[in-house]
C-alpha cells in the first residue's frame, strides 16, 4: 500500500461525500446474479459452503454477511448456502486444517503477508479476474494485498483504523478530556483508575489487539518511516531499531501504571468489549470494525449513544502528527481453488461485493469503513461515531499500512502475538522480546 496516495484518495472520497450528501446508488449489474433475478432457477441444486470469522450473525459485519447470503438464496432458488462461523483465533486454526484437507467454497481471508503468503504458495485459492471489478468502486491500492505475481486471489472488505473508543458521558460527568499527547493519556488513565474505573479495556489474551496497539504507538514514534523500519526488521531479524525499542518500552510503561484492566493479558475479545459496553471501562482499544456498537440494541442506550472515538495521541519527540494514523485494508473473502461449485461461488462473491450490497449494508449498520467508495450511501442520519470516524479518515495525512504482527511470516506472527503479553506485564524484558520475535523471522 502506498501510504500517502491512499490517504489522499480516501480524503478526496470522503470530502466529496460531505459536499454532496446522499446520492444515487451505483448502476445495477446484470452479471454475477447482480440483477436480483434468479440466475439459475432451472439448474440443479447447488450448495455453497462459507467459512467465516464472523460468529455474531445479529450485529455488525456478521449481520451484513448474513443479509447478503439470505438475499442471494432468495434470488437463486436452486442455491443453498451453509455457513460455518468461528471467532478469529479459532477460525485461523481451523483454516490451516482446511488448507490441508480441502477448503470450503468461500472463505474469510486477510490480505497481509503473515496470513496470505503461505496460503497463496499452497495454491488453495482461486484466481479472480481483476477486470471484473473495475466498476465496483474499490479504493486505489486496496486490492494490492490480495495479489501475487500480479494476479488477484481475494477481495478486501474493510478499511480498518485503530481507535480508542471512549464513553463521552462518563468523560463529561467526571471532567475528563480527550488527550492530545501520550503523556496526557497516561495522566488521564491515572485519574480514571483513582475513580475506581478501568481506564482502557484491552484484549490481551488474543495477542493481535496488543500488537495493533504497539503498531499504533510505533506509528506515532516513527511517523511515515514506520513501514520501512518494520520491513527492514522483518527482513534481517533485527528488531533493535531505536523506534521499535521506544515503542515497546512505552507499552510496558503503560501496562505497569495500570492503563489496562486486571488480567488483561489473558482476557478475550468478548470479555474486553463487555467491560466497556457495560460501563466498567472508560475506554476500549479496538479497530473501526466495532463502530457497530453505536447501533447495537443489546447495549444500554446511555452507553450506546455516548460512544465516541479518538486515535492514538502523539508521542512527545515522535515523528508523527495527530493525523498520521494506523490504518490498513485487512479482512476480505476468497474462493477455494478446488471448490466443486467454483463458478457459483465466484458469482456469489461478485454479488456480495456489488457496491449496493456489502459496502452499502456495512455503512447502514455502522460497521466501519469499506474498502469501496461509500459516499453514495451517506444519508446525514449516521451516528455521531460514524461521522467521527469518517472525519478521522478524511483528515488523515498518512496511513501506516499493515500492522507489525502481520508484516512477516506466520512464525513471526505467532511469536509476537504470544510473546507480547510477557513483555507488557514485565515477565519478559524488552531485549528478550525483541530478540525472540527477530529469531522467528529467520
C-alpha positions in Angstrom: 0.0 0.0 0.0 1.3 3.4 -0.8 0.5 5.3 2.4 0.4 8.8 1.1 -1.5 8.0 -2.0 -4.2 6.1 -0.1 -4.6 8.9 2.4 -5.1 11.4 -0.4 -7.6 9.2 -2.3 -9.6 8.4 0.8 -9.6 12.1 1.8 -10.9 13.1 -1.6 -13.6 10.5 -1.5 -14.9 11.5 2.0 -14.7 15.2 1.2 -16.9 14.6 -1.8 -19.3 12.8 0.4 -19.7 15.7 2.8 -20.2 18.2 -0.1 -22.8 16.2 -2.0 -24.6 14.5 0.9 -26.6 11.4 -0.1 -26.7 10.3 -3.7 -28.0 7.7 -6.1 -26.6 4.2 -5.7 -24.3 2.8 -8.4 -25.7 1.2 -11.5 -27.3 -2.2 -11.2 -25.2 -5.1 -12.6 -26.7 -7.8 -14.8 -23.8 -10.2 -14.3 -23.0 -12.5 -11.4 -26.6 -12.7 -10.3 -26.4 -9.0 -9.7 -29.8 -8.0 -11.1 -31.5 -9.7 -8.3 -33.2 -12.1 -10.7 -32.9 -15.9 -10.4 -29.7 -16.8 -12.2 -30.0 -20.5 -12.4 -33.5 -21.5 -11.2 -33.7 -24.3 -13.8 -30.3 -25.7 -12.9 -29.5 -28.5 -10.5 -29.4 -27.7 -6.8 -26.1 -26.1 -5.6 -24.7 -25.9 -2.1 -22.1 -23.2 -1.3 -20.2 -23.7 1.9 -18.9 -20.5 3.5 -16.3 -20.4 6.3 -16.5 -17.1 8.1 -14.7 -15.4 11.0 -17.9 -13.6 12.0 -19.8 -15.7 14.5 -22.2 -12.9 15.6 -24.9 -13.0 13.0 -27.2 -10.4 14.6 -24.8 -7.4 14.8 -22.0 -5.8 12.8 -20.3 -7.5 9.9 -21.8 -10.9 10.7 -25.3 -9.4 10.3 -24.3 -7.8 7.0 -22.8 -11.0 5.7 -25.9 -12.9 6.6 -28.2 -10.3 5.0 -26.4 -10.8 1.7 -26.4 -14.6 2.0 -30.2 -14.5 2.5 -30.7 -12.2 -0.4 -28.6 -14.4 -2.7 -30.6 -17.5 -1.8 -33.9 -15.7 -2.3 -32.7 -14.6 -5.8 -31.3 -18.0 -6.7 -33.8 -20.6 -5.5 -31.6 -23.5 -6.5 -28.7 -22.4 -4.2 -28.3 -23.3 -0.6 -25.6 -21.5 1.4 -24.3 -23.2 4.6 -22.2 -21.1 7.0 -19.6 -22.2 9.5 -18.6 -19.2 11.6 -15.9 -19.1 14.3 -14.2 -16.3 16.2 -10.9 -15.1 14.7 -8.4 -17.3 16.6 -10.4 -20.5 16.3 -11.0 -19.6 12.7 -7.4 -19.3 11.8 -6.6 -22.6 13.5 -9.2 -24.5 11.6 -8.3 -22.7 8.3 -4.9 -24.3 8.4 -6.6 -27.7 8.7 -8.9 -27.0 5.8 -5.9 -25.8 3.8 -4.6 -29.3 4.0 -7.8 -31.3 3.8 -9.9 -29.3 1.4 -11.3 -25.7 1.7 -15.0 -24.7 1.9 -16.1 -22.8 -1.2 -15.9 -19.2 0.1 -13.6 -18.3 3.0 -12.6 -15.2 5.0 -9.0 -14.2 4.4 -6.6 -11.4 5.3 -4.6 -9.5 2.7 -1.4 -9.4 4.8 1.8 -11.4 4.4 1.6 -13.3 7.7 -1.7 -14.9 6.5 -1.8 -14.8 2.8 1.7 -15.6 1.6 1.7 -19.2 2.7 -1.9 -19.6 1.6 -1.1 -18.5 -1.9 2.1 -20.6 -2.0 -0.1 -23.6 -1.2 -2.3 -22.8 -4.2 -5.6 -23.2 -2.3 -7.3 -20.0 -3.5 -8.9 -19.5 -6.9 -7.7 -16.7 -9.2 -10.2 -13.8 -9.7 -10.3 -11.6 -12.8 -9.4 -8.1 -11.7 -11.1 -6.6 -14.7 -14.4 -7.8 -13.4 -14.2 -5.3 -10.6 -13.2 -2.1 -12.4 -16.6 -0.5 -11.6 -17.0 -1.9 -8.1 -15.6 1.2 -6.5 -12.6 -0.3 -4.8 -10.3 2.4 -3.3 -7.0 2.8 -5.1 -4.4 0.3 -3.6 -6.9 -1.7 -1.6 -6.6 -4.8 -3.8 -2.8 -4.9 -3.6 -2.5 -7.1 -0.5 -4.7 -9.7 -2.2 -2.4 -10.3 -5.2 0.6 -12.5 -6.1 2.6 -12.1 -9.2 0.1 -9.6 -10.5 -2.8 -12.0 -10.1 -5.8 -11.4 -7.8 -6.9 -14.0 -5.3 -9.3 -12.2 -3.0 -11.2 -9.0 -2.3 -10.9 -6.7 0.7 -13.9 -5.9 2.9 -12.7 -3.1 5.1 -10.6 0.0 5.6 -9.5 -0.6 9.2 -8.4 2.2 11.6 -7.1 1.6 15.1 -9.2 3.6 17.5 -9.6 4.3 21.2 -13.3 4.3 21.9 -14.5 6.2 24.9 -17.7 6.9 26.9 -18.4 10.6 26.3 -20.9 10.9 29.1 -18.5 9.4 31.6 -15.9 11.8 30.4 -18.2 14.8 30.7 -19.5 13.7 34.1 -16.0 13.5 35.5 -14.5 16.5 33.8 -12.1 14.3 31.7 -11.0 15.5 28.3 -9.6 13.6 25.2 -5.8 13.6 25.5 -3.7 15.3 22.8 -0.4 13.6 23.8 0.5 10.2 25.2 1.6 11.7 28.5 -1.8 13.2 28.8 -3.3 9.8 28.1 -1.2 8.3 30.9 -2.3 11.1 33.3 -6.0 10.6 32.3 -5.7 6.8 33.0 -4.4 7.6 36.5 -7.5 9.8 37.2 -9.8 7.2 35.8 -8.2 4.5 37.9 -8.4 6.7 41.0 -12.2 6.9 40.3 -12.5 3.2 40.6 -13.0 2.7 36.8 -10.9 0.7 34.3 -9.1 3.2 32.1 -8.7 1.1 28.9 -10.3 -2.3 28.2 -7.6 -4.3 26.4 -8.0 -7.7 24.7 -4.5 -9.0 25.6 -5.4 -12.7 25.6 -5.7 -12.9 21.8 -2.3 -11.2 21.2 -3.1 -9.4 18.0 -5.0 -6.4 19.6 -2.0 -5.7 21.7 0.3 -6.0 18.6 -2.0 -3.5 16.9 -1.7 -1.2 19.9 2.1 -1.5 19.7 1.8 -0.7 16.0 -0.2 2.5 16.8 2.5 3.6 19.3 5.2 2.8 16.8 3.5 4.9 14.1 3.5 7.9 16.4 7.2 7.3 17.2 8.4 6.6 13.7 5.9 8.6 11.6 6.0 7.8 7.9 9.1 5.7 8.3 7.1 3.1 10.1 6.7 0.7 7.2 10.4 0.9 6.2 11.6 0.3 9.8 9.4 -2.8 10.2 10.2 -4.1 6.7 14.0 -4.0 7.5 13.5 -5.6 10.9 11.5 -8.5 9.4 14.0 -8.9 6.5 17.0 -9.0 8.8 15.5 -10.4 12.0 16.9 -7.4 13.9 14.3 -5.5 15.9 16.7 -3.3 17.8 15.9 -0.1 15.8 15.5 2.6 18.4 12.0 3.4 17.3 10.9 -0.2 18.0 12.6 -0.2 21.3 11.0 3.0 22.3 7.5 2.0 21.3 7.8 -1.3 23.1 9.0 0.4 26.3 6.0 2.8 26.1 3.7 -0.2 26.0 5.5 -1.8 29.0 5.3 1.5 31.0 1.6 1.9 30.1 0.7 -1.6 31.5 2.8 -1.1 34.6 0.9 2.0 35.6 -2.5 0.3 35.3 -3.7 1.5 31.9 -5.5 -1.8 31.3 -7.8 -4.0 33.5 -6.5 -6.7 35.8 -6.0 -9.9 33.9 -5.9 -8.1 30.5 -3.2 -10.4 29.3 -5.5 -13.5 29.4 -8.9 -12.0 28.6 -10.5 -12.3 25.2 -12.4 -10.1 22.8 -15.9 -10.6 24.1 -14.9 -10.2 27.7 -13.0 -7.0 27.0 -15.7 -5.4 24.9 -18.3 -6.1 27.6 -16.2 -4.2 30.2 -16.6 -1.1 28.0 -20.2 -1.6 26.9 -21.3 -2.4 30.5 -19.7 0.9 31.7 -16.9 -0.7 33.7 -14.2 0.8 31.5 -14.0 4.4 30.3 -12.1 3.4 27.1 -11.7 0.5 24.8 -8.9 -0.1 22.3 -10.0 -1.8 19.0 -10.5 -1.2 15.3 -13.1 0.7 13.4 -15.0 -2.5 12.7 -16.5 -2.2 16.2 -18.3 1.1 15.3 -21.5 -1.0 15.1 -21.6 -0.7 18.9 -23.3 2.6 18.4 -26.2 0.7 16.7 -26.3 -2.4 18.9 -29.6 -2.6 20.7 -28.2 -5.0 23.2 -26.1 -2.2 24.6 -27.8 0.2 27.1 -28.7 3.4 25.3 -27.0 5.6 27.9 -23.7 3.9 26.8 -24.6 3.1 23.2 -25.5 6.7 22.3 -22.4 8.1 24.0 -19.7 6.0 22.3 -17.1 8.2 20.6 -13.5 7.6 19.4 -10.1 9.2 19.0 -6.8 8.0 17.5 -3.6 7.4 19.3 -2.3 10.7 20.8 1.1 12.0 19.6 4.2 10.8 21.4 6.4 13.6 22.7 9.5 13.6 20.5 7.9 11.3 17.9 7.9 12.0 14.2 4.1 11.6 13.6 1.5 14.2 13.9 -2.1 13.8 15.2 -3.4 12.9 11.7 -0.7 10.2 10.9 -2.8 7.2 11.7 -2.6 3.4 11.9 -4.9 2.1 9.2 -4.9 -0.6 6.5 -7.1 -2.8 4.3 -7.3 -6.1 6.1 -10.0 -8.8 6.1 -11.9 -10.0 3.0 -13.0 -13.0 1.1 -11.8 -15.6 -1.4 -12.9 -18.7 -3.3 -11.4 -22.1 -2.9 -9.3 -23.2 -6.0 -10.7 -26.7 -5.7 -14.3 -25.8 -5.0 -16.7 -28.2 -6.8 -19.1 -25.2 -7.3 -16.4 -22.7 -8.1 -18.4 -20.8 -10.7 -21.4 -20.3 -8.4 -19.1 -19.4 -5.5 -17.5 -16.6 -7.6 -20.9 -15.5 -8.7 -21.9 -15.2 -5.0 -18.6 -13.3 -4.2 -19.3 -10.9 -7.0 -22.9 -10.4 -5.8 -21.6 -9.7 -2.3 -19.2 -7.0 -3.5 -21.7 -5.1 -5.6 -21.4 -1.6 -4.2 -25.0 -1.6 -3.1 -24.5 -4.8 -1.1 -21.5 -5.2 1.2 -20.5 -1.6 1.2 -23.9 -0.1 1.5 -25.2 -2.5 4.2 -22.0 -2.1 6.1 -22.4 1.6 6.2 -26.1 1.4 7.2 -25.2 -1.0 10.0 -22.3 1.1 11.3 -19.6 -1.5 10.8 -16.9 1.0 9.9 -15.4 1.9 6.6 -15.4 -0.2 3.5 -12.6 -0.9 1.0 -15.1 0.5 -1.6 -16.4 4.0 -2.1 -19.4 4.5 0.3 -20.2 8.2 -0.5 -23.4 7.3 -2.3 -24.8 5.8 0.8 -24.4 8.7 3.2 -27.8 9.9 4.5 -27.0 12.6 7.0 -28.5 10.4 9.7 -25.3 8.5 10.5 -24.4 8.0 14.2 -22.1 10.5 15.7 -19.5 7.8 15.9 -19.7 7.1 12.2 -19.3 10.7 11.4 -16.3 11.0 13.7 -14.5 8.0 12.2 -15.3 9.2 8.7 -13.6 12.6 9.6 -10.6 10.8 11.1 -10.0 9.1 7.7 -10.8 12.2 5.7 -8.3 14.2 7.7 -5.5 11.6 7.6 -2.2 12.9 6.4 -0.6 9.4 6.2 -1.7 5.9 6.7 0.5 3.2 8.2 -0.4 0.1 6.3 -0.1 -3.5 7.6 0.2 -3.9 11.4 3.5 -5.1 12.7 2.3 -8.6 13.6 1.1 -9.2 10.0 4.3 -7.9 8.3 6.3 -11.1 8.4 5.9 -14.9 8.0 3.4 -16.8 10.1 6.0 -17.9 12.6 6.7 -14.3 13.3 3.1 -13.5 13.8 2.7 -16.4 16.2 5.8 -15.3 18.1 4.9 -11.6 18.5 1.3 -12.4 19.5 2.3 -15.0 22.1 5.3 -13.0 23.4 3.7 -9.6 23.7 1.8 -10.5 26.9 5.0 -11.3 28.7 6.8 -8.1 27.7 3.8 -6.0 28.6 3.4 -7.5 32.0 7.1 -7.3 32.8 7.7 -11.0 32.9 9.9 -10.7 29.8 12.4 -8.0 29.2 12.2 -5.7 26.2 15.5 -7.0 24.9 14.4 -10.7 25.1 11.1 -9.9 23.5 12.7 -8.2 20.5 15.3 -11.0 20.2 12.5 -13.7 20.2 10.4 -12.1 17.5 13.5 -11.4 15.4 14.5 -15.1 15.6 11.1 -16.1 14.4 11.7 -14.2 11.1 14.7 -16.5 10.2 
